[in-house]
């Protein structure tokens, strides 16, 4: 049986009230729903793990569900967040594999040429925008650290980065 929204909501209310049988039926029905949900989104070897992660999250977060709201959107949001976390992990793993196997050491000449090109682009920007981009996007500082270093507010650092990157993008597009 695949339960509908009212049935799942009723089971969740009972589970929140401490009914263990209702909680077991709820988790069984949710597992069936999740398998269908993930079948369209994830590789078959990852579905079981994703379903288990969401079931654990549903159990752990059951008190956060509001009985005045529908159950399935709440469940779908949890499933979506777990799916996104799964994609991030897979992407990081693939990135590490590529970096480990296919990395090519950049020559000093390439680094110097890149820096010269960047400096040429930065000349066309207001100094505060160039400085904010340099500190955060190239230097790796946080917005807060760049704010302290430049004396600009955090929001101004963000605005300068946004406007500067937008202007740089327009310059690069125009050059192409």
Secondary structure, DSSP 8 states (H G I E B T S, - for coil): ----HHHHHHHHHHHHTT-HHHHHHHHHHHHHHHHHHHHTTS-HHHHHHHHHHHHHHHHHHGGG--TTS-HHHHHHHHHHHHHHHHHHHHHHHHHHHHHHHH-----HHHHHHHHHHHHHHHHTS-HHHHHHHIIIIIT---HHHHHHHH---HHHHHHHHHHHHHHHHHHHHHH-
